[in-house]
Amino acid sequence: MKYLIKTLALIFVVSLISCGGKDEKKEKEQVKIGSYKKTETKKTSESATTKTETIDLSNKGVGPVKNLELPETIDQAMAAEGQELFKTKCTACHKPTKKFIGPAPVGILERRSPEWIMNMILDPEGMVKNDPIAKQLLIEYNGSPMANQSLTESEARSILEYFRTL
């Protein structure tokens, strides 16, 4: 009987500990006072973390694409090809309309230039090394780098055309 009561008490305590503070994270800050350090714990809301909501249409990124003019109308055949490429090469990490392992491409052309998008698709390693927005995205998405799918410029352009339809 003693063991049953102790076991139930232990389960109760463990469940109480595991259920707390899901929308807040604790951040330790060391403050040096006099000759000793004091460690304080601050609670910060998850929504207060920095996110890459920066709109920068002038940044063309680093890579092979220096200038790209998009036509007024969407090329539906190219967009369909881009959608198929996106399904086979990108959906392991990206969902078209919601955040997954990587960011959702919906509305990307309102935040980034076409050249930046193409350069990110074609050379993600170079972008992460040299582009401040790509660096911030890497941090925001838990250090998960974008995989280089070795796409051609034509294939990347088709995916960009698909992004225009989202």
N, CA, C and O of each residue as an XYZ file, in Angstrom:
664
protein
N       0.817     -1.190      0.000
C       0.000      0.000      0.000
C       0.866      1.261      0.000
O       0.546      2.244     -0.669
N       1.994      1.220      0.778
C       2.887      2.370      0.821
C       3.449      2.656     -0.574
O       3.540      3.808     -0.997
N       3.818      1.596     -1.271
C       4.408      1.768     -2.599
C       3.396      2.351     -3.578
O       3.768      3.148     -4.439
N       2.147      1.977     -3.468
C       1.104      2.492     -4.339
C       0.918      3.993     -4.116
O       0.803      4.755     -5.076
N       0.888      4.415     -2.859
C       0.706      5.833     -2.540
C       1.912      6.635     -3.021
O       1.750      7.713     -3.592
N       3.121      6.116     -2.794
C       4.328      6.810     -3.249
C       4.357      6.913     -4.767
O       4.716      7.961     -5.304
N       3.991      5.858     -5.462
C       3.978      5.855     -6.922
C       2.972      6.868     -7.460
O       3.276      7.622     -8.384
N       1.772      6.880     -6.875
C       0.756      7.840     -7.316
C       1.201      9.280     -7.046
O       0.979     10.164     -7.874
N       1.821      9.515     -5.904
C       2.318     10.852     -5.583
C       3.392     11.278     -6.572
O       3.406     12.427     -7.014
N       4.293     10.366     -6.924
C       5.351     10.664     -7.884
C       4.774     10.990     -9.263
O       5.219     11.935     -9.913
N       3.801     10.223     -9.703
C       3.160     10.472    -10.999
C       2.472     11.842    -10.992
O       2.545     12.583    -11.973
N       1.811     12.170     -9.891
C       1.131     13.454     -9.769
C       2.124     14.612     -9.862
O       1.875     15.582    -10.578
N       3.237     14.520     -9.151
C       4.247     15.575     -9.155
C       4.868     15.723    -10.542
O       5.052     16.844    -11.017
N       5.186     14.630    -11.184
C       5.782     14.669    -12.522
C       4.814     15.292    -13.521
O       5.229     16.081    -14.370
N       3.533     14.951    -13.432
C       2.562     15.524    -14.370
C       2.392     17.020    -14.139
O       2.214     17.770    -15.099
N       2.443     17.470    -12.892
C       2.362     18.910    -12.624
C       3.554     19.650    -13.197
O       3.395     20.729    -13.766
N       4.729     19.095    -13.060
C       5.939     19.741    -13.553
C       5.942     19.799    -15.072
O       6.343     20.809    -15.652
N       5.506     18.744    -15.715
C       5.580     18.678    -17.179
C       4.526     19.519    -17.870
O       4.657     19.772    -19.068
N       3.497     19.960    -17.184
C       2.403     20.701    -17.816
C       2.577     22.207    -17.804
O       1.734     22.904    -18.369
N       3.590     22.734    -17.213
C       3.675     24.186    -17.046
C       4.441     24.910    -18.118
O       5.365     24.357    -18.715
N       4.053     26.182    -18.373
C       4.814     27.143    -19.156
C       5.053     26.831    -20.608
O       6.181     26.978    -21.076
N       4.040     26.405    -21.350
C       4.257     26.070    -22.751
C       4.397     27.303    -23.630
O       5.138     27.260    -24.613
N       3.712     28.405    -23.317
C       3.792     29.582    -24.175
C       4.856     30.571    -23.722
O       4.997     31.640    -24.318
N       5.586     30.244    -22.710
C       6.668     31.099    -22.264
C       7.948     30.300    -22.227
O       7.936     29.093    -21.982
N       9.040     30.970    -22.469
C      10.316     30.296    -22.311
C      11.151     31.103    -21.344
O      11.027     32.325    -21.259
N      11.994     30.412    -20.623
C      12.819     31.057    -19.625
C      14.169     31.364    -20.227
O      14.732     30.568    -20.978
N      14.672     32.517    -19.889
C      15.931     32.980    -20.424
C      16.796     33.384    -19.241
O      16.383     34.200    -18.416
N      17.972     32.828    -19.156
C      18.845     33.171    -18.034
C      19.711     34.354    -18.411
O      20.227     34.443    -19.525
N      19.855     35.243    -17.475
C      20.691     36.415    -17.683
C      21.615     36.538    -16.478
O      21.176     36.492    -15.329
N      22.875     36.691    -16.759
C      23.824     36.832    -15.662
C      24.088     38.304    -15.421
O      24.387     39.060    -16.345
N      23.972     38.695    -14.166
C      24.206     40.069    -13.777
C      25.344     40.065    -12.765
O      25.282     39.367    -11.753
N      26.367     40.835    -13.038
C      27.497     40.889    -12.112
C      27.257     42.026    -11.127
O      27.153     43.194    -11.501
N      27.174     41.649     -9.873
C      26.966     42.626     -8.806
C      28.160     42.513     -7.869
O      28.380     41.475     -7.245
N      28.918     43.580     -7.779
C      30.102     43.544     -6.917
C      31.087     42.522     -7.436
O      31.492     42.571     -8.598
N      31.472     41.599     -6.577
C      32.474     40.610     -6.967
C      31.874     39.239     -7.263
O      32.620     38.287     -7.488
N      30.553     39.112     -7.270
C      29.956     37.822     -7.582
C      28.890     37.988     -8.659
O      28.391     39.088     -8.894
N      28.553     36.888     -9.303
C      27.545     36.918    -10.357
C      26.226     36.407     -9.814
O      26.184     35.443     -9.049
N      25.167     37.053    -10.212
C      23.831     36.636     -9.826
C      23.112     36.215    -11.106
O      23.159     36.925    -12.111
N      22.462     35.087    -11.070
C      21.740     34.603    -12.243
C      20.256     34.826    -12.028
O      19.680     34.380    -11.035
N      19.647     35.523    -12.975
C      18.219     35.785    -12.910
C      17.533     35.036    -14.035
O      18.134     34.774    -15.077
N      16.285     34.696    -13.824
C      15.506     34.047    -14.865
C      14.404     35.007    -15.279
O      13.625     35.480    -14.451
N      14.355     35.285    -16.579
C      13.326     36.155    -17.118
C      12.391     35.312    -17.966
O      12.821     34.388    -18.658
N      11.116     35.638    -17.905
C      10.153     34.951    -18.755
C       9.856     35.849    -19.940
O       9.548     37.031    -19.781
N       9.953     35.271    -21.136
C       9.625     36.026    -22.337
C       8.619     35.221    -23.138
O       8.672     33.992    -23.158
N       7.730     35.895    -23.778
C       6.708     35.233    -24.569
C       7.316     34.730    -25.874
O       8.209     35.369    -26.430
N       6.836     33.582    -26.368
C       7.318     33.024    -27.639
C       7.061     33.994    -28.783
O       7.867     34.076    -29.709
N       5.945     34.734    -28.737
C       5.622     35.631    -29.841
C       6.549     36.838    -29.879
O       6.579     37.560    -30.876
N       7.302     37.066    -28.815
C       8.208     38.207    -28.777
C       9.531     37.908    -29.475
O      10.344     38.815    -29.653
N       9.764     36.669    -29.870
C      11.018     36.336    -30.534
C      11.060     37.007    -31.893
O      10.024     37.247    -32.512
N      12.278     37.310    -32.356
C      12.413     38.014    -33.631
C      12.124     37.067    -34.788
O      12.603     35.934    -34.818
N      11.348     37.545    -35.721
C      11.016     36.768    -36.905
C      11.396     37.583    -38.123
O      11.429     38.812    -38.080
N      11.680     36.894    -39.195
C      12.102     37.555    -40.409
C      10.875     38.019    -41.194
O      10.496     37.414    -42.196
N      10.272     39.092    -40.724
C       9.144     39.687    -41.416
C       9.627     40.883    -42.236
O       8.816     41.681    -42.706
N      10.926     41.006    -42.407
C      11.511     42.103    -43.136
C      11.059     42.074    -44.588
O      11.082     41.028    -45.236
N      10.654     43.218    -45.085
C      10.315     43.351    -46.499
C      11.478     44.082    -47.140
O      11.752     45.237    -46.817
N      12.158     43.403    -48.047
C      13.298     44.007    -48.728
C      13.264     43.592    -50.189
O      13.756     42.527    -50.561
N      12.676     44.451    -51.009
C      12.558     44.164    -52.431
C      13.749     44.666    -53.227
O      13.836     44.422    -54.430
N      14.669     45.367    -52.571
C      15.853     45.857    -53.278
C      17.029     44.884    -53.181
O      17.941     44.946    -54.005
N      17.026     44.001    -52.207
C      18.102     43.027    -52.021
C      17.963     41.932    -53.069
O      16.956     41.225    -53.099
N      18.965     41.788    -53.925
C      18.927     40.776    -54.978
C      19.644     39.503    -54.572
O      19.645     38.524    -55.318
N      20.253     39.509    -53.392
C      20.941     38.318    -52.925
C      22.288     38.145    -53.598
O      22.756     39.009    -54.339
N      22.896     37.004    -53.320
C      24.210     36.676    -53.851
C      24.074     35.418    -54.682
O      23.631     34.387    -54.175
N      24.438     35.483    -55.922
C      24.327     34.311    -56.784
C      24.327     34.684    -58.248
O      24.668     35.811    -58.604
N      23.947     33.752    -59.097
C      24.055     33.960    -60.536
C      23.024     34.928    -61.130
O      23.268     35.505    -62.190
N      21.883     35.114    -60.467
C      20.825     35.949    -61.035
C      21.013     37.384    -60.563
O      20.893     37.681    -59.374
N      21.308     38.268    -61.508
C      21.559     39.676    -61.188
C      20.362     40.565    -61.510
O      20.123     41.560    -60.826
N      19.616     40.210    -62.545
C      18.474     41.010    -62.950
C      17.412     40.099    -63.543
O      17.717     39.234    -64.365
N      16.168     40.294    -63.128
C      15.062     39.471    -63.623
C      13.809     40.325    -63.675
O      13.361     40.853    -62.658
N      13.255     40.453    -64.853
C      12.008     41.182    -65.038
C      10.888     40.167    -65.212
O      10.948     39.314    -66.098
N       9.868     40.258    -64.369
C       8.725     39.351    -64.480
C       7.668     39.977    -65.385
O       7.370     41.165    -65.260
N       7.100     39.187    -66.294
C       6.039     39.726    -67.146
C       4.770     39.983    -66.327
O       4.614     39.463    -65.223
N       3.872     40.789    -66.885
C       2.615     41.116    -66.207
C       1.757     39.877    -65.962
O       1.186     39.710    -64.885
N       1.674     39.012    -66.974
C       0.817     37.830    -66.860
C       1.632     36.607    -66.459
O       2.823     36.502    -66.752
N       0.966     35.706    -65.793
C       1.605     34.474    -65.337
C       1.565     33.451    -66.460
O       0.519     33.234    -67.072
N       2.697     32.826    -66.729
C       2.796     31.752    -67.710
C       2.303     30.476    -67.031
O       3.012     29.882    -66.219
N       1.084     30.062    -67.371
C       0.451     28.922    -66.692
C       1.199     27.606    -66.911
O       1.265     26.775    -66.005
N       1.756     27.413    -68.097
C       2.512     26.180    -68.366
C       3.774     26.134    -67.506
O       4.117     25.094    -66.943
N       4.455     27.265    -67.414
C       5.661     27.332    -66.590
C       5.307     27.151    -65.110
O       6.038     26.489    -64.372
N       4.184     27.740    -64.678
C       3.750     27.608    -63.290
C       3.398     26.161    -62.960
O       3.685     25.690    -61.860
N       2.778     25.450    -63.907
C       2.440     24.040    -63.689
C       3.710     23.199    -63.564
O       3.790     22.304    -62.723
N       4.693     23.492    -64.401
C       5.984     22.798    -64.306
C       6.647     23.104    -62.963
O       7.207     22.217    -62.318
N       6.575     24.366    -62.552
C       7.137     24.776    -61.264
C       6.439     24.101    -60.095
O       7.078     23.741    -59.106
N       5.126     23.930    -60.209
C       4.376     23.254    -59.143
C       4.828     21.799    -59.009
O       4.990     21.298    -57.897
N       5.028     21.131    -60.126
C       5.507     19.741    -60.088
C       6.910     19.652    -59.508
O       7.201     18.762    -58.708
N       7.781     20.574    -59.911
C       9.137     20.606    -59.346
C       9.097     20.869    -57.844
O       9.832     20.252    -57.073
N       8.232     21.792    -57.443
C       8.091     22.110    -56.021
C       7.637     20.872    -55.249
O       8.156     20.582    -54.171
N       6.673     20.148    -55.802
C       6.180     18.935    -55.133
C       7.280     17.892    -54.963
O       7.375     17.255    -53.914
N       8.107     17.716    -55.986
C       9.127     16.661    -55.915
C      10.386     17.077    -55.168
O      11.026     16.243    -54.528
N      10.748     18.351    -55.239
C      12.031     18.783    -54.670
C      11.913     19.536    -53.348
O      12.863     19.551    -52.565
N      10.772     20.158    -53.086
C      10.707     21.124    -51.985
C       9.760     20.755    -50.838
O       9.931     21.252    -49.725
N       8.773     19.901    -51.087
C       7.742     19.673    -50.067
C       8.218     18.877    -48.852
O       7.474     18.741    -47.881
N       9.423     18.358    -48.889
C       9.944     17.715    -47.681
C      10.146     18.754    -46.581
O      10.071     18.428    -45.397
N      10.400     19.995    -46.968
C      10.672     21.055    -45.984
C       9.725     22.243    -46.070
O       9.622     23.007    -45.110
N       9.033     22.422    -47.188
C       8.163     23.584    -47.378
C       6.750     23.148    -47.716
O       6.547     22.228    -48.508
N       5.782     23.808    -47.116
C       4.370     23.664    -47.469
C       3.974     24.976    -48.138
O       4.401     26.043    -47.698
N       3.163     24.913    -49.199
C       2.871     26.127    -49.968
C       2.284     27.284    -49.152
O       2.625     28.443    -49.391
N       1.407     26.980    -48.194
C       0.704     28.064    -47.517
C       0.934     28.141    -46.011
O       0.327     28.977    -45.343
N       1.800     27.285    -45.460
C       2.045     27.375    -44.021
C       3.482     27.014    -43.681
O       4.154     26.289    -44.415
N       3.931     27.535    -42.555
C       5.283     27.291    -42.071
C       5.442     25.806    -41.756
O       4.537     25.183    -41.200
N       6.584     25.249    -42.109
C       6.892     23.855    -41.826
C       8.327     23.831    -41.337
O       8.658     24.587    -40.423
N       9.172     23.025    -41.882
C      10.593     23.064    -41.528
C      11.201     24.356    -42.054
O      12.035     24.980    -41.398
N      10.770     24.745    -43.243
C      11.179     26.012    -43.843
C       9.970     26.913    -44.008
O       8.843     26.481    -43.767
N      10.183     28.163    -44.415
C       9.066     29.105    -44.553
C       8.138     28.753    -45.712
O       8.537     28.084    -46.665
N       6.912     29.210    -45.615
C       5.930     29.019    -46.686
C       6.203     30.024    -47.803
O       6.464     31.194    -47.522
N       6.147     29.596    -49.057
C       6.395     30.530    -50.157
C       5.225     31.458    -50.484
O       5.376     32.368    -51.300
N       4.075     31.248    -49.871
C       2.931     32.106    -50.169
C       3.281     33.555    -49.818
O       3.738     33.833    -48.709
N       3.068     34.469    -50.751
C       3.342     35.882    -50.543
C       4.818     36.259    -50.566
O       5.164     37.383    -50.204
N       5.683     35.363    -50.975
C       7.120     35.634    -50.950
C       7.496     36.805    -51.860
O       8.423     37.553    -51.547
N       6.798     36.972    -52.967
C       7.123     38.055    -53.893
C       6.733     39.431    -53.342
O       7.113     40.454    -53.911
N       5.983     39.461    -52.245
C       5.661     40.722    -51.584
C       6.754     41.102    -50.583
O       6.806     42.243    -50.124
N       7.639     40.132    -50.240
C       8.687     40.378    -49.251
C      10.091     40.359    -49.826
O      10.991     40.992    -49.273
N      10.298     39.644    -50.930
C      11.636     39.471    -51.511
C      11.579     39.740    -53.015
O      10.543     39.584    -53.661
N      12.728     40.149    -53.543
C      12.819     40.394    -54.984
C      12.890     39.058    -55.720
O      13.316     38.060    -55.139
N      12.481     39.025    -56.986
C      12.576     37.778    -57.763
C      14.011     37.257    -57.839
O      14.242     36.048    -57.815
N      14.973     38.181    -57.930
C      16.380     37.779    -58.000
C      16.807     37.088    -56.699
O      17.521     36.086    -56.736
N      16.374     37.619    -55.558
C      16.720     37.029    -54.263
C      16.172     35.608    -54.173
O      16.865     34.689    -53.737
N      14.923     35.442    -54.591
C      14.283     34.116    -54.535
C      15.036     33.135    -55.424
O      15.335     32.017    -55.004
N      15.342     33.545    -56.643
C      16.073     32.673    -57.574
C      17.442     32.315    -57.004
O      17.841     31.151    -57.047
N      18.162     33.293    -56.474
C      19.493     33.025    -55.914
C      19.411     32.098    -54.700
O      20.301     31.273    -54.496
N      18.358     32.224    -53.898
C      18.184     31.334    -52.753
C      17.911     29.904    -53.212
O      18.408     28.954    -52.608
N      17.140     29.748    -54.256
C      16.849     28.415    -54.797
C      18.114     27.811    -55.413
O      18.408     26.633    -55.209
N      18.854     28.620    -56.162
C      20.006     28.107    -56.908
C      21.261     27.911    -56.056
O      22.030     26.980    -56.294
N      21.473     28.785    -55.063
C      22.699     28.711    -54.262
C      22.409     29.022    -52.791
O      22.819     30.071    -52.294
N      21.706     28.120    -52.087
C      21.362     28.406    -50.691
C      22.586     28.534    -49.778
O      22.563     29.310    -48.823
N      23.647     27.783    -50.063
C      24.847     27.868    -49.220
C      25.496     29.244    -49.332
O      25.863     29.842    -48.320
N      25.639     29.744    -50.551
C      26.224     31.061    -50.778
C      25.374     32.167    -50.178
O      25.903     33.144    -49.647
N      24.066     32.019    -50.259
C      23.170     33.019    -49.688
C      23.303     33.058    -48.168
O      23.364     34.138    -47.580
N      23.349     31.894    -47.531
C      23.450     31.852    -46.069
C      24.782     32.433    -45.601
O      24.858     33.041    -44.533
N      25.819     32.246    -46.391
C      27.133     32.798    -46.026
C      27.185     34.309    -46.185
O      27.829     34.990    -45.388
N      26.510     34.850    -47.210
C      26.728     36.244    -47.598
C      25.521     37.169    -47.514
O      25.686     38.382    -47.646
N      24.327     36.656    -47.301
C      23.132     37.495    -47.309
C      22.549     37.590    -45.901
O      22.284     36.558    -45.283
N      22.340     38.804    -45.375
C      21.858     38.942    -44.000
C      20.457     38.365    -43.773
O      20.188     37.818    -42.704
N      19.574     38.475    -44.744
C      18.221     37.930    -44.579
C      18.273     36.406    -44.551
O      17.591     35.777    -43.742
N      19.071     35.814    -45.419
C      19.211     34.352    -45.435
C      19.823     33.858    -44.127
O      19.437     32.804    -43.622
N      20.771     34.609    -43.579
C      21.371     34.250    -42.280
C      20.316     34.265    -41.185
O      20.268     33.362    -40.349
N      19.471     35.293    -41.191
C      18.423     35.411    -40.176
C      17.400     34.282    -40.324
O      16.921     33.748    -39.324
N      17.068     33.923    -41.545
C      16.138     32.817    -41.760
C      16.699     31.506    -41.228
O      15.964     30.698    -40.659
N      17.991     31.293    -41.409
C      18.631     30.089    -40.893
C      18.493     30.026    -39.370
O      18.206     28.965    -38.815
N      18.696     31.147    -38.705
C      18.551     31.202    -37.250
C      17.092     30.970    -36.849
O      16.804     30.208    -35.927
N      16.183     31.637    -37.554
C      14.764     31.541    -37.234
C      14.227     30.123    -37.398
O      13.354     29.695    -36.643
N      14.741     29.406    -38.372
C      14.275     28.043    -38.626
C      15.219     27.020    -38.019
O      15.513     25.988    -38.623
N      15.688     27.320    -36.815
C      16.452     26.396    -35.962
C      17.701     25.819    -36.612
O      18.062     24.671    -36.355
N      18.355     26.599    -37.444
C      19.607     26.151    -38.051
C      19.420     25.095    -39.113
O      20.377     24.410    -39.476
N      18.198     24.945    -39.624
C      17.944     23.976    -40.694
C      18.257     24.636    -42.032
O      17.456     25.428    -42.530
N      19.412     24.322    -42.621
C      19.760     24.983    -43.882
C      18.923     24.449    -45.040
O      18.497     23.294    -45.040
N      18.702     25.302    -46.010
C      17.981     24.878    -47.204
C      18.893     23.974    -48.022
O      20.061     24.289    -48.246
N      18.353     22.863    -48.458
C      19.128     21.912    -49.243
C      19.300     22.432    -50.668
O      18.365     22.969    -51.261
N      20.498     22.266    -51.204
C      20.742     22.630    -52.592
C      20.252     21.477    -53.456
O      20.809     20.380    -53.407
N      19.220     21.722    -54.242
C      18.614     20.681    -55.080
C      19.265     20.610    -56.465
O      18.818     19.843    -57.318
N      20.307     21.395    -56.693
C      21.027     21.426    -57.972
C      20.080     21.670    -59.150
O      20.141     20.984    -60.171
N      19.216     22.650    -58.984
C      18.276     22.995    -60.050
C      18.948     23.903    -61.068
O      19.892     24.625    -60.750
N      18.454     23.855    -62.281
C      18.924     24.772    -63.313
C      18.196     26.103    -63.143
O      17.197     26.186    -62.428
N      18.706     27.147    -63.808
C      18.028     28.438    -63.751
C      16.616     28.337    -64.310
O      15.699     28.983    -63.802
N      16.439     27.542    -65.339
C      15.119     27.356    -65.937
C      14.149     26.703    -64.947
O      12.990     27.108    -64.854
N      14.617     25.705    -64.219
C      13.769     25.038    -63.225
C      13.432     25.985    -62.070
O      12.294     26.020    -61.601
N      14.423     26.745    -61.620
C      14.192     27.713    -60.548
C      13.204     28.783    -60.995
O      12.361     29.222    -60.213
N      13.308     29.202    -62.252
C      12.377     30.199    -62.797
C      10.959     29.644    -62.829
O      10.003     30.376    -62.574
N      10.811     28.345    -63.142
C       9.486     27.710    -63.146
C       8.900     27.681    -61.734
O       7.707     27.923    -61.551
N       9.729     27.390    -60.748
C       9.248     27.391    -59.363
C       8.843     28.806    -58.952
O       7.837     28.985    -58.266
N       9.616     29.807    -59.363
C       9.262     31.197    -59.083
C       7.920     31.548    -59.716
O       7.116     32.253    -59.106
N       7.676     31.076    -60.905
C       6.394     31.334    -61.582
C       5.260     30.665    -60.802
O       4.173     31.231    -60.689
N       5.501     29.477    -60.269
C       4.497     28.811    -59.423
C       4.232     29.647    -58.172
O       3.081     29.773    -57.753
N       5.266     30.215    -57.575
C       5.088     31.057    -56.388
C       4.180     32.247    -56.688
O       3.463     32.719    -55.805
N       4.208     32.732    -57.923
C       3.345     33.863    -58.304
C       1.880     33.483    -58.261
O       1.024     34.360    -58.146
N       1.563     32.183    -58.351
C       0.162     31.743    -58.351
C      -0.386     31.517    -56.935
O      -1.593     31.363    -56.750
N       0.492     31.499    -55.958
C       0.044     31.210    -54.573
C      -0.658     32.402    -53.955
O      -1.095     32.333    -52.806
